[in-house]
Amino acid sequence: MDSGPARRPGPPPEPVDARLVLPAVAAWAGAAVAVRWTMPGILLTLAAVPVIAVPALLAGWYRRGVPGRRGSARARPRRGPRQADQRPSGRNPGDEPPRLVTLGAVVVVFLAAGVIAGGLGTRPGDRGPFADLVRREAAATAQVVVTDDPRQGTGQGQLAPDRARATYVTPARLERVTAAGVTLRVRAAVVLIGRGSAWQELLPSQHLAVTGRLAAPRSDPGVAAVLLVSGDPQPRGRPSPVQRAAGRLRAGLREAAAGLPQPRRGLLPAIVDGDVSGLDAGVRADFRAAGMSHLTAVSGGNAAIVTASVLFAAAWARRGRRMRAALGGGALISFVVLARPSPSVLRAGVMGLIGLAAYAAGRPRAVLPALAASVTLLVLVQPTLAVSVGFALSVQATAGMIVLAPGWRVALARRLPERIADVLAVAAAAQLACTPQLAWIGGGVSVVAIPANVLAAPAVPVATVLGVLVLCVGVVAPVPARWLAHLADLPCWWLVTVAHRCAALPRATLGWPGGAEGAAGAAVAVAVALALLRRRRGRRLAAAALAGLLLARCAVVERFAAWPPADWRLVACDVGQGDALVLRAGPGSAVLVDAGPDPGLLARCLTELGIRSLPLILLSHLHADHVNGLPAVLGRLPVGEVVVGQLREPAGQWRLVRRWAQQARVPLRTIEAGTAGAAGAVCWTALGPRVVLHGTDSDPNNDSLVVSARVGALRVLLTGDVEAVAQRSLRDLPGEATLLRADVLKVPHHGSANQDPAFLAASGARFALVSVGRGNDYGHPAPPTLRTLARAGMAVARTDRDGALAVTAPAMPARTGAAVGGGGACPSPRADPGVALPGDVSVVRRRAGDGS
């Protein structure tokens, strides 16, 4: 039976023009080196020599080889078909430099130009009178110009929901500074950090007068100084009309999207104009885990969609080629202003303008030269982009789509529908090209990124176009704009669903070392994969190897190195500098004690543990490193209730937790010492605080809930961040010695030095768990605390070195013969603990770097 005509492969992809790639790479490398490391003035002077001398030498070389410049066209004989490859008479082979010499000279010129641009661009922050003021942390009054939207920042890890007290971080350009009786005119990038709602409404191009104290930036080499502003900013004049118009458009989109349910309410502005002020933290974590984080902020793809839509409309209206190019260029520039010039948007804007100029001139499309030219121009004009991760990812993804995707699309189209082949080839090429950079910045490599982006691809242009319509209509007709926003809600729902489902898949992220070693390993892996996939035999070998690895992973590795261990009762998640402990209540169910600072890390930990419901969330206190991960679970998993202590400080954090619970419709209950409860196999009793303390070094820490919990045969003492003063008050109460006994101690306050040794020893624990972030600024865990724990006979495990920590124990105590909490009554906390035998409890450490 005839199945129809055979599918014909499309035309082979055209060869790419890579002549401008090496100069672009050279300029990029030179700028990156000069921005990252301080360049002495003598080196910048030496770099200027080839920039001036090499072009002059090459021009003289070529001029010498052309006989009679004015009459050279007539002096050259016509060449027939057989003479097409012959040199013109009068020009000797020695009169023209070899191609390799020319290429090398051009590379040297652009490398030196990048060094000069980077050195001059960062010079005000490296040396000179202004750099001296920064090093002295001098008090100063400055005239600045806002260059980007203020963003609500964090103060000591806490996100303030009260805008009147919130801290805002505002990029700006310094124009003049007065300090120590000296006034300097300086043009340098600075960051303003100020508190109060007056910062929230500032727009780019706004001139300000500010007073504060200068400080050195921690890590960004493109920033000359940080200015810690005291008081409100003093505006000088108004923002430019263009920025005021863009501000009204962005505000109109936020208002139109306000009627959508979360988390789509915050996602629509993020996709359309890069406004992430309302983006849900859990959605951000899901998109990052699924390899879709580029969709939660404006990227070059959004600029391309907007420009292509305008070009299509102009073609439909039968406008000429130049008019179409002009309209497309206007739309592109407007979109860059509206979405703010992030590195990805800048790259797309400059590259798009180059392409539109070539289109208007009737030149053939040359995408790779346009990319190389845009990179060269941007790193020379704004050299700090050379060290921007966002810029690098944008360029790498675009290069992958230009170089790799066309050939893959032709190969896939032989077996798949053309549209599916196109989307799959683009997603795979972009992901593969970005893999070394993603490995460099750490966090592992997403193994679901390609299928997730393929599934998301149909919704992205729909959401972008509808969002732009909402943005434009909202200025003149708010009600129709809200109707359009509800239409845009459908593609946003699809994007959120795809990200959440893909992020929830087991092992969605592959552990991979970070830094230069990880990037080099990823680059080698990518090169080997490309070499293998080019030939049929290599593809078969790769498929066999992949099948073997999967078989080994499922049949062998899981038997010897499964995570989590089958008999785990408690897991301390690796959430950085914070606490998040999971007590196993039953199959797929757990009690969560604190939520850590990062929703993404908490979600990853719970996913790997197979947790599908949380009958109880217990918050020891309200500091951000214990509660800011709540958006990963509230509204995303079934949660029975959230319990907190009596102290509602910090007040801003309390309002934040209360709002999250109300939005998720989860009860929020306050408990005190003596309160007890059970959830599945978990029984717990609050031991403290007996009295709410005030006037201590940190009242929220010292008023942390101290809880004794029993999970099967395991007894755990959960101590929050209590410090020595609160520890002594608990230890000195009559009868508390029995209550404090446990198999495992969660070391208070991440192992800080402020401990009562007698309190730690009173637990009698065999294991001490320290939940702490690697390389933290607090010196946690303190060496004296570690020595105290060792003297008390405890084996110490810590998340910064060991990764997530799992405590294993039998399901029932050795002397009771019945499962604790398995449907029966919990024993009294003063009763015989019936703990497991010494060999029954152990701690399984997960290698640091894999995450939890």
N, C-alpha and C positions, 0 to 999 in steps of 0.2 A: 504494500500500500504506500502510495507516494505521500510523504509528509510535507510537501511543499518545497519551494525553492530554498536552497541552502543559504544561510546567512553569510553575506559578503562582508569581509572586514572593511572598515573605513580606510581612507587614504592614510598612508604612513605619516607620522608627525614630521613637520619641517625641522631641519637642523637649527639649533639655537645659535644666535650670534653672541659669542662670549668675549668679544674683544675688550669690552669695558669692565669685565669682572675683576681682573687683576688690579687695575688702578683703583677700583672701589674698595677692594679688600685691603690694599696698601694704605689708602687714606683712613680707612676704619681702624686698622691696626695702629697707625701712627697716632691718631687722636686718642685711642684707648690708652696707650702707653703714657702719653703726656698728661691725660686727665688723671689716671690712677696714681702715677708717681710724679713728684715735683721735679720739674726740669730746670736745671741751672740756666742762667741767661746766656752763657757761652754756647750751650748746646742749641738753644733756639737760634742764635746767630749763625752757627755752623749749618743748621738745617736750612737757613735761607739761601745758602750758597748754591746748592743744586737747583732750588726752585727758580733762581734767576739764571744760572749759568747753563744748565742742561737745555732748556728750550732754545736759548740763543745758539748753542753749538749745533743742535739738530737743524735749526732753521738755516744756519750757514752751510751746513753739510748738504742739505737739499738744494739750496740756492746755487751752490757751486756746481752741482751736477746738471743744472738746466741751462742749455746754451741760449744766450740772448733772451732774457726774461720777457722783454716786451714783444719780441717777434718769435717767441718760442713756439707758439701754436702753428705759425706758418713754416717754421724751420723744420718741424717734425714731419717726415714723410708719412703718407697714408699707409696703413698696414692692411694687407689683405687677410683673408681667412687663415692662410698658412703662416702669416707673420704675426698672428695675434699675440703669441707668447714671447715675441722678440722685444728687446728693449729699443727705445727710440734712438735713432742715430744721434751721435753727439754726446750720449750719456754712457759713460763707462761703468762697468760693475763696481769698480772701486770708488766711484763718486757717490754711492748711496750706502748708508750704513746697513749692516746686516740686520735682519728682522729681530733676532734675539737681542742685539745691542740696543735697538730702538725700544723694544719692549722693556728691557731692563732699565733703561734710562727713564722711561715714562713711569715705571713702578717706583723708582727712587724719588722722582719729583713728587708724586702723590703721597708717598710715605712721609717725606719731609714736610709737605704741606699740612698733612694731618698732625704731625708733631707740633708745628707752629701754631695751628689753630687750637689744639688742646692745651698747649702751654700758655698761650695768651688768654684763653678763655677762663682758665682757673687760676691765673696769676694773682688776682687780688686777695684770694683766700690763702695763698701759699707764703707770700712775703710782702713786705712793705708796711707802711704805717697802719693800714687797716688790719692786717694780719696780727700786728703787735697788740692792737686794741682787743682783738678777739682772744688772743692768748692770755691777756691780763683780765679777761672777763669784765671789761670796763662798763660802767653805766653810760648810756648813750641816748641821745634823741636823734631820730632818723626820719628822713623823707623817703617814702617807698611807693612803689606802684604794684598793686595786686596783679599777679599773673595767672592765677587759677582760682577756682572756687574754694572757699574755706571748707575744711572737712572736720567733723567732730572727731577729736582724738581721744586718747586714753590718758588718764592721770593715775599713775601707779597701778596700771592694769585695770582701772575701773572706767567703764563707759557711763557717763553721767546722763541719765534721761532728762534731768532738769536743765533746759536750755539756758536758763539764767546763770547756772553754775557750771555749765559744760565748758570743756577746754576745746579750742579750735586751733587747727594747724593750717596756716595760710602761706602758700608760696608767694614770693614777691621779688621785685627787683629793687635793689638799693640804689638811690640816687644821691643822697647826701647824708652824712652822719656827723654829729657833734659829740665829742667825748673829751674829757680832761681839758676843756678850754680850747680844743682844736677842732676845726671844721674841715672835713674832707669831702671832695666830690669823688664818689666811687660808683662804678656801674658793675654790680655783682649780684648773683642770685643769693637770696637769703630765705629763711623760713621764719615766720612769725608764729609764736605760740602765745595765745591770749585766752582769757576766760570771759564768758558773758555772751548774752544773746546779740550784742552789737556786732559781733563778727559774722553772724550767720547770713546776713543779707548782703554782704559785700560781693561785688562783681569784679571780674577782671577789668583792668584799665583804671580802676579807682585809685586816685592819689591819696595817701594817708600820711599823717604825722603821728609817730608813736614814740613812746619812751619806755625804756626797759634796760635789761642787762644783756650784753653780748655773751655768747658761748660758742665753743667749737662744735661743729657737727660731728655726730658719732661715726657715720659710715659713708655718707653720700659725698663723693669727691666733687660733684657738680655744685655743691652748696658752699658758699664762702663762710657763712656764719648762721647761727641761730640767735634770734632776738626774743628773749623772754619778756613779753610786754606786760607792764603794770598799768592797769586802768584800761579804759576803752580807747579804741582807735579814733583819731580825729580826722574825718574826711576833709579833703581839699578839693572842692569842685564836685563834679558828677562823673560817673563812668561815661565812656563814649556812647554815642547813639546806637552803634551796632551792638555793643554788649548789653545795653539796656533792652534792646529788642530781643536779643537772644535770651536774656533773663526772663522776660515776659513769656516767651514761648515755652521755656522749660517749666516755669511755674504753672502755666496752663495745662501742660501734660500731667504734672503731678496732681493737680486738682481733678482732672478728668479721670485719672486712674485711681483716685481715692475711693471710688465706689466699688472697686474690684476686691474680691477676697484675697487675703494673704495666702500664699506668698506672691501671687501674680501681681498684686498691687505695686510692689517694689520692683518686680522684674521688668515690666513694660518700660518705665523710664530708663532703666539700666541698659536695655537693648537699644533704645532709640537714640538717646542723647548722652549716655554714660553717667546719668544721675543715679548713684548707688546709695544715696542717703536713706532710702527706705527699703533697701534690699535685705531680705531675711537672712540671718546668719546661717541657718540650716540649709537654705537653698544654695548659698555661696559654697558651703562645704560639699553638698551633693554635686554641684557642677564641677568643682575642683577634682573630686574623686572620680568622676565619670570622664574626665578629660575634656570638659566643655566650658572651662572657665572663661575662654575667650568670648563666650556668648553673654556673660553677665556684665560686660562692659563693651563700649563701642570699639570696634576694630575696623581694619581695612575692608572687611567683607561688607559691613554696613554702609560704608562710603561707596563701595562699588554698586550695591543694590540701589541706593538713592540715585547715583549718577546714571546707571543703566535705565532706571525708570524714566528719568527726564529725557534721555536720548530716545527711548522708545516712543514717548509721547510726542516729541518733536518730529520724529520720522512719520508717525501716524498723521500729524498735521501737515506733512509734506514740506517741511522746512529744508533749506539747503544744507550742504555738508558743513559749511562754516558757521551757519546759524545754530545748527545742532551742537557743534563743538563749543560755541560760545555759551549756549544755554547749559550744557553739561558742565562746563567749567564754572559758571556762576553757581550752579547747584552744589558742586563739589566744595567750592570755597565757603559757601554759606553753611554747609554741613560741618566743615572743619571748625568754623567759629562757634556754631551751635553746640557741637559735641565736645568742645575744648580740644586743643591740640595735643593729645596724648601721643606718645611715640608711634603707636600703630597708625593712628589717624593721620599724623604728619607724613609718615611714609606713604600711605595710600594717597594722600592729597597731592604730594609732589609728583609721585609716579603717575597719577591720573592726569594731572595737568600736562606732563610731558607727552603722554599718550594722546591726549586730546589735541595738543598742538600739532603733532605728527599727522593726526587724522584730518585736521583742518587744512594742512598743507598737501594732502593727498599722498603722503608718504606711506609705504607699507608698514603694517603693524610689527613692531619689534619690542616684545614685552621684556625680555631679559635685559637689553640695553637700557630700557626705561627704568627698570629696577636698579641697575647698577648706577645709572646717572643720578637717580633720586638719593641713593645711599651716599654717594660721593658728595653731593650738594649739601645734604643734611648734616653729615658729620663735620664738614668744614665750616658751616655756618653755626651749627649748634653742637659743638664737640662733645658735650656731656651725653648725647645720645649714644656715643660709642660704647659706653659702659652701662647702658640701660638694658635690662633683661627683656622688657616689653618690646623694645625696638629690635633686639636680636631675634626674638621669637617670631615677630612679624616678618622680618626679612627672610628668615629661614623657611617659614611656612610658605611664603610666596615663591621663593626659589624652588622649593620642592614641587609646588603645583605647576611651575613653568617647565622645569627640567624633567621631572619624573612622570607626572600625571598623563601627558599626552600619549606616551608609549604604552603605559598601563591601560589607559582607556581603550586603545585599539585592541590590545590583547584580550581584555575582559569582554569587549563587545562581540567577540566571536562566540561567547557562551551565555552572555547575559543581555537583557534589553539595554539599549544604548543609554537611557537616562540613569538606570541603576549603575551601569558601568562607569558613567561619568562621575556620579556622586561618590562611588566607592573609590575610584582612582584618586580623586581630589583629596578625600579624607585620609586615605592611606599615605599619599605622598606628603601631605602637610604634617601628619603625625610622625612619620619616619624622619623627616628632615629636622623636626624639633626635638627628637629624642635625646641627642647628646646634651643640648642645652637644658632640657628638663631634668636630666640626670645630674647635671652640674649643680642646679639650685636645690636638689634634694627632694625628699618627699616620695620617692619611688616613681615607678613608671606605670601608668594606667594601661591595663590590658583590655579594657572595654572601650577605650577612647574611639577607635575606628567605628565599631558598630553603633556606638552612642551617637556619634556625629552623623553617620549615615541616616539613622532614624530621625535625628533632629533637623536634617537639611531641608525638608519640605516646609517646615514651620518657620524657619528663620526669615526668609524674604517676606512671607505673609505678615508676620509680626512687625517687621521693620516698616513695610509700606503702610500698613494700617496705623502704626504708631506715629509715623510722620504726618499722616492725614489728621489724626487726633491732635497733634501738636499745632498744625496750621489752623484747623477749624476752631480749636479751643480759644484762640484769641478773640474771635469775632462772635462765636456761637457756642457757649459752654454746654448747652443741653445736647445738641447733636454730637458734640465731641464726646460726651459721656456715652452716647449710644455707640459711637464708633469704638470707644474703649472696650465696651462689652464684646464687640466683634473680635477685637484683638485679644480678648481674654482666652479664646479657644486655642490659638497657637501657643500662647504662653502656658496654658494648662498642659499642652502636649510636651513642651520643653521641660517643664517641672517634673512631669511624670517620667519622662525618659531619663532625666538626670537622677531622680530618686531611685528608680528601679535598677538602673545600671550601677549606681554607687552601692546599693544594698547587696549586690551579688558577692558571693564568697570569693575572696582573693581578687577583688576588683583592681587592686593596686599591687604591683610586684615590687617587693623590697629591692632596692638598688643603692649601692654606695653613692654618696654625693661628692661634690668637689671635683677637682681636676682628674683624679683617678677614675671616678665614676663616669665622667664625661668621656674620657679616653676609652674606657671599656665599652660604653654605649656606642661610640663612633666605630670601634672595631666591629661590634656586633652588627651595626647597620651596614657597614661595608661588606661583611661576609654574607649577610642576608641578600643584599643586592646582587652580589656575584653569583650566589646560588640560584636566585630566582630568574636569572637571565636565560638559563637553558633548561630544557625539559628534564634532563637527567638531574640537574641541581634541584629542580622543584620536587622531583620524586624523593631525592635524598632528604631535602628539608622536611617534606611531609612525613617520611619515615622517622626522622629524628624527633619531630614534634610529637608523633604518636608514641614513640618510646618514652619521651620525657613525661607525657601525660600519664602513661601507664605506670612509670616509676613513681610519679607523684602520688597517684591514687592507691597503688598496691603496695608500695614499699615505704615511701617517706612517711605517709600517714601512720604506719604501724610503729615507727620508731621516733618520730619527731612531730607528733600531732600537736596542734594548738587549737583550743586549749586542751589540757590533759583531761581524760575522761572523768576523773573523780575530783575535779576542781570544786572548791567551795567558795573561794574568795579570789578575786582578781583585782590587783591594783593596776589600773590602766596607765599607759605611758602617755600622759597628756601635757608634758612639759612641766613648767613651774606651777603646779597646782595639784589638787586632789580629785580623784574620781575612783571610787571603789565599788565593785559589783559583788553582791552577796547572792549566791544562787538559791532561789526560792523553789525552783522546780523546772521541768522541761520548758525552755524558752522563756522563763520568767525569772525576775531578779529584783532585789532591792538595791537601789542606787544611793550611795552615800557620797554626796557632793558631785559636782558635774564638771569640774575643771574649767580652764579658761577658754578652750577652743571647741566649738561645736563639731568641727570636722573630725578632730582626734577622738572625741567621745563617741561620735556616730560610728567611726571605724572600729573602735574597741567593741561596742555592743554588737555590731554586725558580725564580727569574727567570733564572738561568744554565742551567737545564735539567739540573742535576746529579742523577743517579740513583744513583751509586755513588762510593765513596771508597776506592780501593785503599790509600791511606796518609793518616794524620793525623799531622802532625809538630808537636809542642808545643815551642816554644822554651824555655819555663820554665813554672812552675806558678802564677804569680800569677793572680788571679781574672779580670782583664781579658783574659787569654789563654786561659783554659780553661773558664770557667763557661757558655759556650755549647754545650758538648759534648752535653748532653741533646737538642739539636735534631737530632743525627745518630746518636749511639750508640743502637742499638735501633730506629732509624727508617730508616736507609739501610744498604745493604750496605757494611761497612767491613772492609778487609783487616787492618790493624793500626794501633796507635797507638805512636809512638816518642817518647821523652822523653830529656832529658839525664841526667847522673849525679847532680846535686844534687837531693835529694828534700825540698826546702823550698819553701814552708812545709809542715810535716808534715801539717797538717789538709787542705791542698789536695791533697797527694799521696794521702792516704787517700780523698778524694772522687773523684779521677780513677780510682784503682784500683777503687773500688766501681762506678763507672759502667761501666768496661770489663768487669768481671766480670759485671755484670748483663746486658750486651749480648753477652757471650761473644766479646769481641774481644781478640786477643792484645795485650799491653802489653810493649814491648821498650825496654830502655835502650841508648843508643848513645853513642859517644865520638868525639873528633876522628879523622878518617880514614875513618870509616864512609861507605860510598857505596851507592847503590841506584838503581833505575829503576822507574817505573810508567807504562806507556804511553809517551807522548811526553815525559815528564818524567825528567830525570836529575839526581841531586843528590849532593852531597858535603858532609859535616860538616867545617868548618874549625876549629871551636873549640867549647868551650874546650880548649886543650892541657893545661892544669893547672886543676883545680877550685880556685877562689879562696875564701878564708875571711877574715873580718874586714874586708871592704870595707863601704862605705856600704850596699850592698844586695847580698848574695851571690846571691840568685835572679836579679837583673838581670844581674850581671856574669858569671854562669855560664850565661847563655842560650846555646843552640845558635846558632852562626853557620853558615849554610849557603849554599853556592854552588849554584844550580840553573840548569838549561838547559831551556827549553821551546821546541822548534822552533829558530828562529833567535835566540831571545831568551835572554840571560844575565842572571840576577838575583842580587843579593847580599841575602840575608835575614838580618837582624841582631838580631832579638828586641829586648831592652831593654838590650843591653850599654852600659856607660858608659865614660868615658874610660880608666879603669885597665885594663879588659879590652881596649879597642880598641888601646891601646898595646902590650899583650902580643902581640896578633895581628900588628900591623904590624911589630914588631921581629923576628919570627922569619924566618930565612933562607928565601927563595923564596916568601914569602907575597904579595909584590907582584903576582905573576901571578895567584895564586888569587883575590885581591880584585877583579880587574877585572870589570866588568859593564856592561851597557847601562842597567840600572835599579837604583837603590839604595833599599831599604826603610830609611828613616831610623831609626836606633836610638831607642828609648824615646820614641816619639811626638814627637820633635824637642825633647827637653829640652835645657837649657843645658849639661849635663854631657857634652861631646863632645870628641873629639880631632880637630882640623881636619885633621891629616895623614891620619888614617884615612879620613875622609870623602872627601878628595881622591884617596886611593889607589885608590878604586873606578873612577875615570875615567868615572863614569856620566853619561849625558846627561839622565836624568830621575831625580828624587828624589820618592818617595811618602811622605807623612806621614799615618799613620793616627791620627786624633785626634778627640776629641769636642768638639762646639761648646760654648763657654762653660764649659770645664772649669776646675776650681779650681787647677790646677797651672801655668797660664800657658803651656801647650804649644800650638803650638811656640814656643820661645824666639826672640826677635828675633836674638840673636847667632848662633844656629844657622842661621837663614834667610839671614843675611848670608854666613856661611861657605859655604853651599851655592851661593849666587849667585856668589861669588868663584871657586868651583871650576867654574863654567860649567854648572851643572845647572838645568834648569827644574823648579820645585817645583810639585807638585800635592798638595792636602790634602783629606781627606774631610770636614772640618768645613765647608768653604766650597763644595767642588765635588761633594759626594756621593760615590757609588762611583766608583772610578777603574779604567778598563780599559786595559791596555797591549796594543797590536796589533803583530803582527810576522809575517813570512812563516813558513810551516810548515817551512822547511829553511834552514840557513845558506847564505850567498851563495857560500862557497868550497868547501863540502863536497859539495853536490849531492845529499845524502841526508838524509832526515828523521832527526832526532835521536831516539833512543829509540823509533823506530817498529819495533821488533822486533829491531833490531840492537844491538851493544854500544855502551855510552856511551863517549865519548872521555874520556881522562884529564883531570882538572881542570887539569893543568899544560900540556896541549896547547894548540896554537893555538886560541883560542876561536872563530874563524870567525864572528864576530858579524855581524849584519846591517849593511847600509849605513846611513848616517845617516838617510836619508829613509824607510827601511823600518819604523822603530819610531816609534810615536806613542802619546800618551796621550789617551784619550777621557774627558772629564769628564761625569759625570751631575749635573744641577742639584741643589744641596743642597736638602733638604726633601722630595725625592721618595723618599728612602731608597734602599736597594740591593736 
